[in-house]
Amino acid sequence: MHGPEERRKYLNLVQRSAARTNVSLNAYGLMSSHVHWAVTGSEDPLSTLLHPLHTAFGLWWNRTHDGLGQVFAERPRSVVIHHDEALATLIAYIHNNPV
């Protein structure tokens, strides 16, 4: 996400995608080349949040910037954490990552 317009669009789409899942969003970090998420799971796989979100953003990006093809090159990776302490550490990492 390079500029404020892209960030606003992405975050607006997050709200729509999250409303369709049981995933709880705990933290995020938007960098120019990637995104970090800390979510609390549910029965829904993470793809129920990310697939519609990244598809909608990619379509918007390509229309807006005369682009073609994928906007998010790699598949999302998941890390399972079992303790609140580890979640707090992950959230701190995500919030400090853009620094």
N, CA, C and O atoms as a DFTB+ gen file, in Angstrom:
396 C
 N C O
     1  1       0.844      -1.158       0.000
     2  2       0.000       0.000       0.000
     3  2       0.896       1.228       0.000
     4  3       1.578       1.522       0.981
     5  1       0.878       1.907      -1.075
     6  2       1.829       3.008      -1.217
     7  2       1.337       4.330      -0.660
     8  3       2.119       5.073      -0.067
     9  1       0.069       4.641      -0.835
    10  2      -0.400       5.950      -0.393
    11  2      -1.654       5.854       0.454
    12  3      -2.192       4.769       0.671
    13  1      -2.114       7.008       0.934
    14  2      -3.276       7.033       1.812
    15  2      -4.550       6.522       1.129
    16  3      -5.388       5.899       1.780
    17  1      -4.701       6.776      -0.157
    18  2      -5.895       6.292      -0.863
    19  2      -5.947       4.764      -0.865
    20  3      -6.999       4.174      -0.617
    21  1      -4.819       4.134      -1.143
    22  2      -4.751       2.677      -1.166
    23  2      -5.013       2.092       0.219
    24  3      -5.731       1.103       0.363
    25  1      -4.425       2.715       1.230
    26  2      -4.623       2.235       2.602
    27  2      -6.093       2.355       3.018
    28  3      -6.654       1.436       3.615
    29  1      -6.708       3.496       2.696
    30  2      -8.129       3.686       3.024
    31  2      -8.993       2.640       2.337
    32  3      -9.874       2.048       2.961
    33  1      -8.744       2.414       1.058
    34  2      -9.532       1.437       0.306
    35  2      -9.372       0.047       0.916
    36  3     -10.358      -0.658       1.130
    37  1      -8.139      -0.343       1.194
    38  2      -7.880      -1.664       1.771
    39  2      -8.619      -1.820       3.104
    40  3      -9.281      -2.833       3.330
    41  1      -8.508      -0.829       3.979
    42  2      -9.145      -0.929       5.291
    43  2     -10.670      -0.908       5.191
    44  3     -11.338      -1.559       5.994
    45  1     -11.232      -0.188       4.238
    46  2     -12.680      -0.238       4.019
    47  2     -13.109      -1.636       3.585
    48  3     -14.143      -2.141       4.023
    49  1     -12.315      -2.249       2.731
    50  2     -12.625      -3.610       2.289
    51  2     -12.456      -4.617       3.427
    52  3     -13.161      -5.626       3.469
    53  1     -11.539      -4.354       4.338
    54  2     -11.355      -5.229       5.498
    55  2     -12.653      -5.299       6.289
    56  3     -13.088      -6.383       6.678
    57  1     -13.266      -4.158       6.527
    58  2     -14.514      -4.134       7.304
    59  2     -15.588      -4.991       6.644
    60  3     -16.291      -5.743       7.320
    61  1     -15.713      -4.878       5.328
    62  2     -16.719      -5.675       4.620
    63  2     -16.415      -7.159       4.686
    64  3     -17.306      -7.970       4.937
    65  1     -15.152      -7.519       4.459
    66  2     -14.769      -8.938       4.474
    67  2     -14.899      -9.529       5.869
    68  3     -15.374     -10.654       6.023
    69  1     -14.483      -8.785       6.883
    70  2     -14.535      -9.286       8.263
    71  2     -15.978      -9.498       8.716
    72  3     -16.252     -10.403       9.504
    73  1     -16.885      -8.685       8.232
    74  2     -18.298      -8.811       8.625
    75  2     -18.903     -10.128       8.139
    76  3     -19.927     -10.566       8.662
    77  1     -18.291     -10.752       7.159
    78  2     -18.803     -12.002       6.598
    79  2     -18.183     -13.248       7.226
    80  3     -18.466     -14.364       6.791
    81  1     -17.346     -13.071       8.238
    82  2     -16.660     -14.210       8.854
    83  2     -16.845     -14.184      10.365
    84  3     -17.406     -13.239      10.919
    85  1     -16.370     -15.221      11.013
    86  2     -16.329     -15.262      12.476
    87  2     -14.932     -14.966      13.000
    88  3     -14.674     -15.143      14.190
    89  1     -14.038     -14.525      12.147
    90  2     -12.663     -14.223      12.535
    91  2     -12.637     -12.885      13.260
    92  3     -13.240     -11.916      12.798
    93  1     -11.945     -12.824      14.391
    94  2     -11.778     -11.572      15.131
    95  2     -10.433     -10.961      14.783
    96  3      -9.400     -11.623      14.885
    97  1     -10.444      -9.710      14.375
    98  2      -9.215      -9.006      14.012
    99  2      -8.616      -8.379      15.268
   100  3      -9.276      -7.594      15.948
   101  1      -7.364      -8.727      15.576
   102  2      -6.690      -8.218      16.768
   103  2      -5.693      -7.109      16.461
   104  3      -5.569      -6.155      17.229
   105  1      -4.987      -7.227      15.350
   106  2      -3.973      -6.237      14.990
   107  2      -3.650      -6.383      13.511
   108  3      -3.860      -7.437      12.911
   109  1      -3.133      -5.297      12.938
   110  2      -2.682      -5.353      11.551
   111  2      -1.522      -4.384      11.370
   112  3      -1.333      -3.457      12.158
   113  1      -0.766      -4.619      10.332
   114  2       0.303      -3.720       9.935
   115  2       0.337      -3.668       8.417
   116  3       0.534      -4.688       7.757
   117  1       0.146      -2.481       7.871
   118  2       0.172      -2.312       6.416
   119  2       1.516      -1.730       6.013
   120  3       1.848      -0.602       6.376
   121  1       2.283      -2.499       5.266
   122  2       3.548      -2.019       4.738
   123  2       3.390      -1.833       3.229
   124  3       2.374      -2.232       2.659
   125  1       4.373      -1.239       2.592
   126  2       4.264      -1.000       1.148
   127  2       4.295      -2.299       0.348
   128  3       3.778      -2.346      -0.768
   129  1       4.895      -3.355       0.903
   130  2       5.035      -4.587       0.129
   131  2       4.258      -5.774       0.688
   132  3       4.166      -6.808       0.025
   133  1       3.697      -5.653       1.889
   134  2       2.972      -6.775       2.475
   135  2       2.117      -6.310       3.643
   136  3       2.189      -5.159       4.074
   137  1       1.310      -7.230       4.140
   138  2       0.395      -6.947       5.247
   139  2       0.574      -8.027       6.314
   140  3       0.734      -9.204       5.990
   141  1       0.547      -7.629       7.571
   142  2       0.551      -8.574       8.691
   143  2      -0.803      -8.503       9.383
   144  3      -1.372      -7.424       9.548
   145  1      -1.309      -9.657       9.783
   146  2      -2.564      -9.744      10.522
   147  2      -2.381     -10.610      11.747
   148  3      -1.678     -11.619      11.697
   149  1      -3.009     -10.227      12.852
   150  2      -3.160     -11.098      14.017
   151  2      -4.665     -11.269      14.187
   152  3      -5.387     -10.310      14.460
   153  1      -5.116     -12.483      14.024
   154  2      -6.550     -12.761      14.130
   155  2      -6.774     -13.877      15.137
   156  3      -5.918     -14.736      15.348
   157  1      -7.935     -13.839      15.745
   158  2      -8.357     -14.926      16.603
   159  2      -9.292     -15.772      15.777
   160  3     -10.290     -15.285      15.245
   161  1      -8.964     -17.036      15.674
   162  2      -9.669     -17.924      14.771
   163  2     -11.056     -18.314      15.206
   164  3     -11.524     -18.001      16.300
   165  1     -11.671     -18.999      14.309
   166  2     -12.997     -19.551      14.515
   167  2     -13.072     -20.806      13.673
   168  3     -12.046     -21.369      13.291
   169  1     -14.259     -21.233      13.391
   170  2     -14.412     -22.374      12.494
   171  2     -14.029     -21.986      11.066
   172  3     -13.660     -22.843      10.263
   173  1     -14.118     -20.703      10.756
   174  2     -13.798     -20.235       9.406
   175  2     -12.287     -20.248       9.174
   176  3     -11.530     -19.796      10.033
   177  1     -11.840     -20.756       8.032
   178  2     -10.413     -20.641       7.720
   179  2     -10.057     -19.182       7.410
   180  3     -10.924     -18.390       7.041
   181  1      -8.802     -18.845       7.558
   182  2      -8.340     -17.484       7.296
   183  2      -8.677     -17.037       5.875
   184  3      -8.885     -15.848       5.632
   185  1      -8.732     -17.964       4.956
   186  2      -9.029     -17.616       3.558
   187  2     -10.416     -17.003       3.398
   188  3     -10.651     -16.280       2.429
   189  1     -11.347     -17.271       4.323
   190  2     -12.672     -16.663       4.208
   191  2     -12.606     -15.158       4.424
   192  3     -13.488     -14.427       3.974
   193  1     -11.579     -14.697       5.100
   194  2     -11.345     -13.260       5.250
   195  2     -10.482     -12.739       4.113
   196  3     -10.843     -11.767       3.450
   197  1      -9.339     -13.386       3.886
   198  2      -8.336     -12.826       2.982
   199  2      -8.662     -12.971       1.496
   200  3      -8.352     -12.073       0.714
   201  1      -9.271     -14.063       1.096
   202  2      -9.531     -14.243      -0.333
   203  2     -10.458     -13.152      -0.894
   204  3     -10.095     -12.505      -1.877
   205  1     -11.640     -12.928      -0.303
   206  2     -12.480     -11.857      -0.846
   207  2     -11.854     -10.474      -0.686
   208  3     -12.016      -9.612      -1.550
   209  1     -11.137     -10.263       0.422
   210  2     -10.484      -8.977       0.656
   211  2      -9.435      -8.694      -0.408
   212  3      -9.448      -7.627      -1.023
   213  1      -8.535      -9.628      -0.628
   214  2      -7.441      -9.401      -1.573
   215  2      -7.912      -9.435      -3.022
   216  3      -7.335      -8.759      -3.874
   217  1      -8.950     -10.212      -3.311
   218  2      -9.512     -10.202      -4.665
   219  2     -10.134      -8.839      -4.965
   220  3      -9.870      -8.252      -6.015
   221  1     -10.958      -8.338      -4.047
   222  2     -11.606      -7.034      -4.260
   223  2     -10.569      -5.916      -4.355
   224  3     -10.682      -5.031      -5.204
   225  1      -9.554      -5.958      -3.480
   226  2      -8.532      -4.915      -3.527
   227  2      -7.729      -5.004      -4.822
   228  3      -7.429      -3.981      -5.436
   229  1      -7.385      -6.209      -5.234
   230  2      -6.631      -6.384      -6.482
   231  2      -7.394      -5.873      -7.688
   232  3      -6.816      -5.220      -8.558
   233  1      -8.688      -6.162      -7.750
   234  2      -9.507      -5.655      -8.861
   235  2      -9.549      -4.129      -8.847
   236  3      -9.401      -3.490      -9.889
   237  1      -9.753      -3.549      -7.665
   238  2      -9.769      -2.088      -7.550
   239  2      -8.411      -1.503      -7.947
   240  3      -8.347      -0.540      -8.711
   241  1      -7.336      -2.082      -7.430
   242  2      -5.982      -1.590      -7.734
   243  2      -5.731      -1.598      -9.238
   244  3      -5.264      -0.606      -9.797
   245  1      -6.039      -2.709      -9.889
   246  2      -5.788      -2.816     -11.325
   247  2      -6.621      -1.821     -12.126
   248  3      -6.128      -1.245     -13.096
   249  1      -7.882      -1.610     -11.733
   250  2      -8.717      -0.608     -12.424
   251  2      -8.162       0.797     -12.213
   252  3      -8.091       1.595     -13.148
   253  1      -7.773       1.087     -10.980
   254  2      -7.314       2.431     -10.628
   255  2      -5.947       2.764     -11.217
   256  3      -5.701       3.904     -11.609
   257  1      -5.061       1.779     -11.279
   258  2      -3.675       2.015     -11.697
   259  2      -3.348       1.410     -13.055
   260  3      -2.178       1.244     -13.400
   261  1      -4.383       1.081     -13.827
   262  2      -4.186       0.447     -15.137
   263  2      -3.255      -0.754     -15.037
   264  3      -2.386      -0.954     -15.885
   265  1      -3.448      -1.538     -14.002
   266  2      -2.622      -2.721     -13.783
   267  2      -3.243      -3.954     -14.399
   268  3      -4.356      -3.919     -14.924
   269  1      -2.513      -5.031     -14.326
   270  2      -2.972      -6.302     -14.853
   271  2      -2.324      -7.401     -14.022
   272  3      -1.109      -7.394     -13.823
   273  1      -3.110      -8.328     -13.544
   274  2      -2.555      -9.470     -12.826
   275  2      -2.644      -9.346     -11.327
   276  3      -3.369      -8.509     -10.790
   277  1      -1.886     -10.204     -10.660
   278  2      -1.937     -10.304      -9.202
   279  2      -1.349      -9.072      -8.527
   280  3      -0.366      -8.493      -8.989
   281  1      -1.972      -8.694      -7.435
   282  2      -1.443      -7.613      -6.603
   283  2      -0.709      -8.216      -5.407
   284  3       0.327      -7.702      -4.983
   285  1      -1.247      -9.304      -4.868
   286  2      -0.613     -10.025      -3.770
   287  2       0.028     -11.273      -4.355
   288  3      -0.670     -12.198      -4.769
   289  1       1.359     -11.302      -4.389
   290  2       2.073     -12.353      -5.103
   291  2       2.101     -13.681      -4.365
   292  3       1.989     -14.733      -4.993
   293  1       2.246     -13.655      -3.064
   294  2       2.397     -14.907      -2.328
   295  2       1.124     -15.256      -1.573
   296  3       0.334     -14.383      -1.217
   297  1       0.944     -16.542      -1.338
   298  2      -0.191     -16.987      -0.536
   299  2       0.040     -16.600       0.917
   300  3       1.182     -16.528       1.371
   301  1      -1.041     -16.351       1.645
   302  2      -0.882     -16.027       3.072
   303  2      -0.293     -17.207       3.841
   304  3      -0.532     -18.367       3.507
   305  1       0.473     -16.889       4.867
   306  2       1.002     -17.907       5.773
   307  2       0.352     -17.732       7.133
   308  3       0.127     -16.610       7.585
   309  1       0.057     -18.825       7.770
   310  2      -0.560     -18.796       9.096
   311  2       0.396     -19.359      10.127
   312  3       1.131     -20.310       9.862
   313  1       0.375     -18.759      11.306
   314  2       1.127     -19.250      12.445
   315  2       0.121     -19.417      13.581
   316  3      -0.587     -18.473      13.929
   317  1       0.059     -20.596      14.149
   318  2      -0.871     -20.863      15.241
   319  2      -0.171     -20.574      16.562
   320  3       0.942     -21.042      16.798
   321  1      -0.835     -19.795      17.428
   322  2      -0.294     -19.480      18.739
   323  2      -1.293     -19.986      19.781
   324  3      -2.506     -19.893      19.592
   325  1      -0.769     -20.518      20.871
   326  2      -1.641     -21.145      21.865
   327  2      -1.739     -20.388      23.183
   328  3      -2.506     -20.794      24.055
   329  1      -0.991     -19.305      23.359
   330  2      -0.986     -18.614      24.645
   331  2      -1.196     -17.119      24.442
   332  3      -0.783     -16.558      23.427
   333  1      -1.841     -16.479      25.415
   334  2      -2.069     -15.039      25.362
   335  2      -0.759     -14.261      25.299
   336  3      -0.682     -13.218      24.650
   337  1       0.281     -14.774      25.982
   338  2       1.581     -14.097      25.958
   339  2       2.140     -14.066      24.545
   340  3       2.690     -13.054      24.110
   341  1       2.001     -15.166      23.836
   342  2       2.500     -15.227      22.463
   343  2       1.700     -14.283      21.568
   344  3       2.264     -13.665      20.665
   345  1       0.398     -14.162      21.805
   346  2      -0.419     -13.229      21.029
   347  2       0.031     -11.797      21.279
   348  3       0.120     -11.004      20.342
   349  1       0.315     -11.460      22.529
   350  2       0.803     -10.115      22.851
   351  2       2.139      -9.837      22.162
   352  3       2.365      -8.729      21.675
   353  1       3.017     -10.827      22.119
   354  2       4.301     -10.682      21.440
   355  2       4.097     -10.489      19.946
   356  3       4.761      -9.653      19.333
   357  1       3.186     -11.253      19.355
   358  2       2.878     -11.119      17.927
   359  2       2.323      -9.736      17.617
   360  3       2.729      -9.111      16.637
   361  1       1.403      -9.252      18.440
   362  2       0.820      -7.923      18.219
   363  2       1.895      -6.841      18.316
   364  3       1.904      -5.905      17.516
   365  1       2.789      -6.961      19.281
   366  2       3.892      -5.994      19.403
   367  2       4.774      -6.032      18.159
   368  3       5.178      -4.985      17.654
   369  1       5.073      -7.227      17.663
   370  2       5.875      -7.366      16.442
   371  2       5.176      -6.677      15.266
   372  3       5.801      -5.921      14.522
   373  1       3.895      -6.941      15.107
   374  2       3.146      -6.365      13.986
   375  2       3.124      -4.847      14.064
   376  3       3.344      -4.172      13.059
   377  1       2.863      -4.308      15.238
   378  2       2.805      -2.853      15.385
   379  2       4.158      -2.182      15.211
   380  3       4.225      -1.027      14.791
   381  1       5.235      -2.891      15.529
   382  2       6.586      -2.316      15.371
   383  2       7.186      -2.596      13.989
   384  3       8.193      -1.987      13.627
   385  1       6.596      -3.495      13.219
   386  2       7.168      -3.893      11.933
   387  2       7.354      -2.730      10.966
   388  3       8.395      -2.668      10.313
   389  1       6.404      -1.802      10.837
   390  2       6.624      -0.684       9.904
   391  2       7.733       0.266      10.324
   392  3       8.241       1.030       9.503
   393  1       8.119       0.225      11.611
   394  2       9.170       1.103      12.120
   395  2      10.468       0.587      11.637
   396  3      11.513       1.165      11.937
